[in-house]
Amino acid sequence: QVQLVESGGGSVLAGGSLRLSCVVSRFTYGRPCIAWFRQAPGKEREGVASISLAGDAPNSPYYIDSVKGRFTLSQDNAKNTAYLQMNDLKPEDTGMYYCAALKASTSGRACTTSASLTQPRYEDRYWGQGTQVTVSA
C-alpha cells in the first residue's frame, strides 16, 4: 500500500520559516505527482503547490499565487521525497498541511498545473496524515 509521511510542521512567528518533508513509499509505478494541500479550521482544503518526482520532467513546480515567492518545492528522487520550504510565513498560512500523490500516472507537465490541484477528486489521490503549521502574529 502506498504511504506518504509528512514531517516538519511546527509553530513559528510571522516571518519565520519551516520545511516540510513528504516521503513516498511503495509507489508501484513511475514517479508520482506530489501536491501539498492545507486546511485551516473551518475552511476547505486548498491546494498549495505541486511537483512531479519524474526525473525526466521539465520540472518547474506549480504554486498558487498566495505562496509564490515564499514557498519552494524541491525533490530528492533517490529518497522519493518532496520538500516544501516555507519562508516569510504569515498567520494565514496556518493550517494542517497534507502531502498527496495522484494515483494515476501523470506526466511532469500535467502535474505542475493548477488543474492538477483542483480537478482530481479526493479519492484520486493517496494522502498523508498531515502535519500542523501554526504561524503567530
Residue frames as a rotation matrix with the C-alpha (Angstrom) as fourth column:
GLN 1
0.580 0.815 0.000 0.00
0.815 -0.580 0.000 0.00
0.000 0.000 -1.000 0.00
VAL 2
-0.063 -0.579 0.813 1.28
0.490 -0.728 -0.480 3.44
0.869 0.368 0.330 -0.93
GLN 3
0.424 0.136 -0.895 2.34
0.889 -0.251 0.383 5.52
-0.173 -0.958 -0.228 2.04
LEU 4
0.081 -0.400 0.913 3.02
0.288 -0.867 -0.406 9.21
0.954 0.296 0.045 2.37
VAL 5
0.375 -0.051 -0.925 4.56
0.927 0.016 0.375 10.50
-0.005 -0.999 0.053 5.55
GLU 6
0.468 -0.156 0.870 4.83
0.145 -0.957 -0.250 14.22
0.872 0.243 -0.425 6.26
SER 7
0.300 -0.368 -0.880 7.06
0.946 -0.001 0.323 15.85
-0.120 -0.930 0.348 8.80
GLY 8
-0.593 -0.729 0.343 8.45
0.750 -0.654 -0.093 19.25
0.292 0.202 0.935 9.64
GLY 9
0.280 0.758 0.590 5.44
0.348 -0.652 0.673 21.16
0.895 0.016 -0.446 10.89
GLY 10
-0.431 -0.401 -0.809 5.55
0.896 -0.084 -0.436 23.35
0.107 -0.912 0.395 13.96
SER 11
0.733 0.632 -0.253 4.82
0.672 -0.731 0.120 26.73
-0.109 -0.257 -0.960 15.46
VAL 12
-0.456 -0.871 0.182 6.62
0.889 -0.457 0.037 29.85
0.051 0.179 0.983 14.33
LEU 13
-0.045 0.363 -0.931 6.22
0.284 -0.888 -0.360 33.58
-0.958 -0.281 -0.063 14.47
ALA 14
0.904 0.400 0.151 5.20
0.284 -0.298 -0.911 35.53
-0.320 0.867 -0.383 11.41
GLY 15
0.637 -0.710 -0.302 8.18
-0.767 -0.545 -0.338 35.93
0.076 0.447 -0.891 9.11
GLY 16
-0.054 -0.659 0.750 9.62
-0.649 0.594 0.476 32.62
-0.759 -0.461 -0.460 10.19
SER 17
-0.130 -0.119 -0.984 10.38
-0.921 0.383 0.075 29.52
0.368 0.916 -0.160 8.13
LEU 18
0.171 0.130 0.977 9.59
-0.506 0.862 -0.026 25.84
-0.845 -0.490 0.213 8.14
ARG 19
-0.496 -0.275 -0.824 10.49
-0.852 0.339 0.399 22.98
0.170 0.900 -0.402 5.83
LEU 20
0.397 0.699 0.595 8.01
-0.685 0.657 -0.314 20.19
-0.611 -0.283 0.739 5.34
SER 21
-0.745 -0.614 -0.260 9.02
-0.649 0.580 0.493 16.79
-0.152 0.536 -0.830 4.02
CYS 22
0.490 0.864 0.115 6.92
-0.772 0.492 -0.403 14.14
-0.405 0.109 0.908 2.30
VAL 23
-0.698 -0.707 0.113 8.34
-0.608 0.669 0.428 10.68
-0.378 0.230 -0.897 1.91
VAL 24
0.397 0.819 -0.415 6.52
-0.915 0.320 -0.244 8.50
-0.067 0.477 0.877 -0.61
SER 25
-0.689 -0.631 0.356 6.90
-0.610 0.771 0.186 4.76
-0.392 -0.088 -0.916 -0.36
ARG 26
-0.543 0.395 0.741 5.51
0.311 0.914 -0.260 1.67
-0.780 0.089 -0.619 -2.06
PHE 27
0.225 0.575 -0.787 4.50
-0.658 -0.506 -0.558 3.56
-0.719 0.643 0.265 -5.17
THR 28
0.254 -0.043 0.966 4.04
0.201 0.980 -0.009 0.84
-0.946 0.196 0.258 -7.71
TYR 29
0.383 -0.108 0.917 4.68
0.921 0.116 -0.371 2.68
-0.066 0.987 0.144 -10.97
GLY 30
0.221 -0.289 0.931 6.70
0.571 -0.736 -0.364 5.53
0.791 0.612 0.002 -12.35
ARG 31
-0.831 -0.478 -0.284 7.16
0.532 -0.535 -0.656 8.64
0.162 -0.697 0.699 -10.34
PRO 32
0.004 0.970 -0.242 4.19
0.995 -0.027 -0.092 10.23
-0.096 -0.241 -0.966 -8.58
CYS 33
-0.262 0.097 0.960 2.78
0.227 -0.961 0.159 13.70
0.938 0.260 0.229 -8.96
ILE 34
-0.375 0.001 -0.927 3.00
0.923 0.093 -0.374 15.19
0.086 -0.996 -0.035 -5.48
ALA 35
-0.052 0.388 0.920 0.92
0.130 -0.911 0.391 18.06
0.990 0.140 -0.003 -4.20
TRP 36
-0.871 -0.127 -0.474 0.72
0.488 -0.115 -0.865 19.89
0.055 -0.985 0.162 -0.91
PHE 37
0.035 0.927 0.372 -2.65
0.338 -0.362 0.869 20.89
0.940 0.095 -0.327 0.45
ARG 38
-0.964 -0.247 -0.099 -3.57
0.167 -0.275 -0.947 22.82
0.207 -0.929 0.306 3.55
GLN 39
0.009 1.000 -0.004 -6.70
0.479 0.000 0.878 23.17
0.878 -0.010 -0.479 5.57
ALA 40
-0.870 -0.200 0.451 -7.38
-0.231 -0.643 -0.730 25.87
0.436 -0.739 0.513 8.11
PRO 41
-0.769 0.621 -0.150 -10.07
0.486 0.417 -0.768 25.40
-0.415 -0.664 -0.622 10.76
GLY 42
0.049 0.935 -0.351 -13.50
0.218 -0.353 -0.910 25.99
-0.975 -0.032 -0.221 9.27
LYS 43
0.127 -0.067 -0.990 -12.16
-0.840 -0.538 -0.072 26.26
-0.528 0.840 -0.125 5.74
GLU 44
0.975 0.223 0.022 -12.00
-0.165 0.778 -0.606 23.94
-0.152 0.587 0.795 2.76
ARG 45
0.263 -0.910 0.319 -8.83
0.470 0.410 0.782 22.11
-0.843 -0.055 0.536 1.89
GLU 46
0.856 -0.040 -0.515 -6.73
-0.376 -0.731 -0.570 24.17
-0.354 0.681 -0.641 -0.51
GLY 47
0.646 -0.680 0.347 -4.10
0.763 0.579 -0.287 23.01
-0.006 0.451 0.893 -2.97
VAL 48
0.690 -0.465 -0.554 -0.88
-0.035 -0.787 0.616 24.94
-0.723 -0.406 -0.559 -2.46
ALA 49
0.057 -0.778 -0.626 1.75
-0.950 -0.235 0.205 23.55
-0.306 0.583 -0.753 -4.79
SER 50
0.885 0.215 0.412 2.62
-0.102 0.955 -0.280 20.56
-0.453 0.206 0.867 -6.93
ILE 51
-0.013 -0.929 -0.370 5.73
-0.959 -0.093 0.268 18.86
-0.284 0.358 -0.890 -8.22
SER 52
0.877 0.239 -0.418 6.49
-0.387 0.866 -0.316 15.74
0.287 0.439 0.852 -10.21
LEU 53
0.390 -0.761 0.518 9.02
-0.483 0.310 0.819 13.25
-0.784 -0.570 -0.246 -8.96
ALA 54
0.858 -0.102 0.503 9.58
0.459 0.591 -0.664 12.14
-0.230 0.800 0.554 -12.55
GLY 55
0.121 -0.930 -0.347 13.24
0.405 -0.273 0.873 12.69
-0.906 -0.246 0.344 -13.15
ASP 56
-0.633 -0.404 0.660 12.82
0.742 -0.074 0.667 13.37
-0.221 0.912 0.347 -16.86
ALA 57
0.425 0.884 0.192 10.14
0.905 -0.420 -0.070 16.02
0.019 0.203 -0.979 -16.47
PRO 58
-0.448 -0.421 0.789 10.69
0.338 -0.897 -0.286 19.74
0.827 0.139 0.544 -17.15
ASN 59
-0.011 0.494 -0.869 10.06
0.879 0.420 0.228 20.17
0.477 -0.761 -0.439 -13.53
SER 60
-0.825 -0.098 0.557 9.07
-0.115 -0.935 -0.335 23.68
0.554 -0.341 0.760 -12.62
PRO 61
-0.699 0.586 -0.409 6.76
0.698 0.433 -0.571 23.32
-0.157 -0.685 -0.712 -9.65
TYR 62
-0.227 0.726 0.650 3.37
0.325 -0.573 0.753 24.97
0.918 0.382 -0.106 -9.62
TYR 63
-0.820 -0.015 -0.572 2.35
0.558 -0.240 -0.794 27.36
-0.126 -0.971 0.205 -6.83
ILE 64
0.364 0.917 0.162 -0.83
0.911 -0.387 0.144 29.17
0.195 0.096 -0.976 -6.05
ASP 65
0.246 -0.280 0.928 -0.49
0.281 -0.895 -0.345 32.95
0.927 0.346 -0.142 -6.10
SER 66
0.858 0.206 0.470 -0.65
-0.317 -0.508 0.801 33.45
0.404 -0.837 -0.370 -2.35
VAL 67
0.782 -0.601 0.169 2.56
0.134 0.426 0.895 31.47
-0.609 -0.677 0.413 -1.76
LYS 68
0.670 -0.549 0.500 4.59
0.633 0.070 -0.771 32.38
0.388 0.833 0.394 -4.84
GLY 69
0.213 -0.711 0.671 7.93
-0.190 -0.703 -0.685 33.82
0.958 0.018 -0.285 -3.90
ARG 70
0.143 -0.122 0.982 7.65
-0.981 -0.152 0.124 32.47
0.134 -0.981 -0.142 -0.34
PHE 71
0.521 0.112 0.846 7.26
-0.361 0.927 0.100 28.71
-0.773 -0.358 0.523 -0.76
THR 72
-0.059 -0.593 -0.803 9.63
-0.994 0.113 -0.010 26.49
0.096 0.797 -0.596 -2.71
LEU 73
0.855 0.329 0.401 9.11
-0.343 0.938 -0.037 22.88
-0.389 -0.106 0.915 -3.69
SER 74
-0.118 -0.874 -0.471 12.05
-0.986 0.161 -0.051 20.61
0.121 0.458 -0.881 -4.29
GLN 75
0.889 0.449 -0.089 12.61
-0.447 0.894 0.033 16.91
0.095 0.010 0.995 -4.67
ASP 76
-0.335 -0.915 0.226 15.08
-0.884 0.388 0.262 14.17
-0.327 -0.112 -0.938 -3.95
ASN 77
0.389 0.575 -0.720 14.20
-0.828 0.561 0.002 11.35
0.405 0.595 0.694 -6.32
ALA 78
-0.446 -0.642 -0.624 16.68
-0.262 0.760 -0.594 8.99
0.856 -0.101 -0.507 -4.75
LYS 79
-0.996 0.089 0.011 14.76
0.006 0.190 -0.982 9.31
-0.089 -0.978 -0.190 -1.50
ASN 80
-0.404 0.902 0.152 11.29
0.664 0.175 0.727 9.59
0.629 0.394 -0.670 -3.09
THR 81
-0.136 0.256 -0.957 10.89
0.882 -0.409 -0.234 12.74
-0.451 -0.876 -0.170 -1.07
ALA 82
0.047 0.205 0.978 9.35
0.594 -0.793 0.138 16.12
0.803 0.574 -0.159 -1.81
TYR 83
-0.502 -0.294 -0.814 10.16
0.838 -0.398 -0.373 19.15
-0.215 -0.869 0.446 0.31
LEU 84
0.440 0.608 0.661 8.16
0.634 -0.732 0.251 22.32
0.636 0.309 -0.707 0.85
GLN 85
-0.607 -0.672 -0.424 10.33
0.793 -0.481 -0.373 25.15
0.046 -0.563 0.825 2.07
MET 86
0.464 0.839 0.284 8.12
0.743 -0.543 0.392 27.86
0.483 0.029 -0.875 3.53
ASN 87
-0.661 -0.715 -0.229 9.64
0.744 -0.583 -0.326 31.28
0.100 -0.385 0.917 4.16
ASP 88
-0.939 0.270 0.215 8.16
-0.281 -0.959 -0.023 34.56
0.200 -0.082 0.976 5.34
LEU 89
-0.594 0.738 -0.320 5.27
0.702 0.670 0.242 32.69
0.393 -0.081 -0.916 6.88
LYS 90
-0.692 0.489 0.530 2.09
-0.489 -0.859 0.154 34.58
0.531 -0.153 0.834 7.63
PRO 91
-0.664 0.490 0.564 -0.71
-0.478 0.301 -0.825 33.85
-0.574 -0.818 0.034 10.08
GLU 92
0.347 0.867 -0.359 -2.96
-0.845 0.122 -0.521 32.99
-0.408 0.484 0.774 7.14
ASP 93
-0.188 -0.481 -0.856 -0.61
-0.730 0.652 -0.206 30.12
0.657 0.586 -0.473 6.31
THR 94
-0.650 -0.038 0.759 -1.75
-0.686 0.459 -0.564 28.37
-0.328 -0.887 -0.324 9.48
GLY 95
0.454 0.845 -0.283 -3.38
-0.890 0.448 -0.088 25.01
0.052 0.291 0.955 8.95
MET 96
0.299 -0.308 0.903 -2.91
-0.109 0.929 0.353 21.30
-0.948 -0.204 0.245 8.64
TYR 97
0.048 -0.395 -0.917 -0.65
-0.974 -0.220 0.044 20.57
-0.219 0.892 -0.395 5.70
TYR 98
0.526 0.234 0.818 -1.15
-0.114 0.972 -0.205 17.38
-0.843 0.015 0.538 3.73
CYS 99
-0.589 -0.664 -0.461 1.00
-0.676 0.092 0.731 15.70
-0.443 0.742 -0.503 1.16
ALA 100
0.431 0.778 0.457 -0.88
-0.245 0.588 -0.771 13.83
-0.868 0.220 0.444 -1.56
ALA 101
-0.754 -0.651 -0.087 0.07
-0.320 0.247 0.915 11.75
-0.574 0.717 -0.395 -4.59
LEU 102
0.120 0.788 -0.604 -2.11
-0.981 0.002 -0.192 11.24
-0.150 0.616 0.773 -7.62
LYS 103
0.227 0.037 0.973 -2.96
-0.217 0.976 0.014 7.58
-0.949 -0.214 0.229 -8.06
ALA 104
0.901 0.150 0.407 -2.82
0.345 0.321 -0.882 7.81
-0.263 0.935 0.238 -11.84
SER 105
-0.165 -0.970 0.180 0.45
0.868 -0.056 0.493 8.10
-0.468 0.238 0.851 -13.69
THR 106
0.869 0.452 -0.202 0.81
0.359 -0.856 -0.371 11.75
-0.341 0.250 -0.906 -14.61
SER 107
0.285 -0.789 0.545 3.30
0.764 -0.156 -0.626 13.50
0.578 0.595 0.558 -16.84
GLY 108
-0.445 -0.558 -0.700 5.53
0.859 -0.486 -0.159 16.07
-0.252 -0.673 0.696 -15.26
ARG 109
-0.936 0.091 0.340 4.00
0.089 -0.874 0.478 18.77
0.340 0.478 0.810 -17.40
ALA 110
-0.036 0.999 0.002 0.43
0.100 0.001 0.995 17.87
0.994 0.036 -0.100 -16.42
CYS 111
0.080 0.017 -0.997 1.41
0.941 0.327 0.081 17.57
0.328 -0.945 0.010 -12.78
THR 112
-0.594 -0.456 -0.663 2.65
0.687 -0.716 -0.124 21.13
-0.418 -0.529 0.739 -12.45
THR 113
-0.680 0.496 0.540 -0.56
0.152 -0.625 0.766 22.94
0.718 0.602 0.349 -13.36
SER 114
-0.688 0.519 0.507 -3.42
-0.725 -0.459 -0.514 24.49
-0.034 -0.721 0.692 -11.44
ALA 115
0.228 0.832 -0.506 -5.69
-0.810 0.450 0.377 21.79
0.541 0.324 0.776 -12.82
SER 116
-0.229 -0.374 -0.899 -3.66
0.105 0.908 -0.404 19.10
0.968 -0.187 -0.169 -11.10
LEU 117
-0.993 -0.117 0.025 -4.56
-0.003 -0.179 -0.984 20.75
0.120 -0.977 0.177 -7.79
THR 118
-0.600 0.799 0.032 -8.20
-0.699 -0.505 -0.506 21.44
-0.388 -0.326 0.862 -8.43
GLN 119
-0.075 0.665 -0.743 -9.59
-0.923 0.235 0.303 18.80
0.376 0.709 0.597 -10.77
PRO 120
-0.562 -0.109 -0.820 -8.76
0.002 0.991 -0.134 15.42
0.827 -0.077 -0.556 -9.24
ARG 121
0.568 0.800 0.196 -11.19
-0.300 -0.021 0.954 14.23
0.767 -0.600 0.228 -6.62
TYR 122
0.299 -0.427 0.853 -10.13
-0.949 -0.036 0.315 13.44
-0.104 -0.904 -0.416 -3.08
GLU 123
0.630 0.037 0.776 -10.26
-0.213 0.969 0.127 9.71
-0.747 -0.246 0.618 -3.82
ASP 124
0.944 -0.330 0.003 -7.98
0.066 0.182 -0.981 10.16
0.323 0.926 0.194 -6.84
ARG 125
0.128 -0.931 0.343 -5.03
-0.596 -0.348 -0.723 10.71
0.792 -0.112 -0.600 -4.51
TYR 126
0.230 -0.221 -0.948 -3.17
0.776 0.629 0.042 8.94
0.587 -0.745 0.316 -1.76
TRP 127
0.571 0.077 0.817 -2.95
-0.261 -0.927 0.270 11.14
0.778 -0.368 -0.509 1.34
GLY 128
-0.585 -0.742 -0.328 -0.58
0.249 0.220 -0.943 11.53
0.772 -0.633 0.056 4.21
GLN 129
-0.034 0.565 -0.825 -1.69
0.969 0.221 0.111 12.04
0.244 -0.795 -0.555 7.79
GLY 130
0.661 0.285 0.695 -0.90
0.274 -0.953 0.130 15.74
0.699 0.104 -0.708 7.82
THR 131
-0.304 -0.733 -0.609 1.43
0.939 -0.123 -0.321 17.98
0.160 -0.670 0.725 9.77
GLN 132
0.673 0.686 -0.277 0.31
0.735 -0.662 0.148 21.09
-0.082 -0.303 -0.950 11.64
VAL 133
-0.520 -0.741 0.425 1.71
0.736 -0.641 -0.218 24.50
0.434 0.199 0.878 10.81
THR 134
0.599 0.674 -0.433 0.88
0.800 -0.524 0.291 27.36
-0.031 -0.521 -0.853 13.15
VAL 135
-0.454 -0.701 0.550 2.02
0.698 -0.663 -0.269 30.91
0.554 0.262 0.790 12.47
SER 136
0.311 0.508 -0.803 1.51
0.911 -0.401 0.099 33.51
-0.272 -0.762 -0.587 15.16
ALA 137
0.645 -0.001 0.765 1.44
0.393 -0.858 -0.332 37.24
0.656 0.514 -0.553 14.59
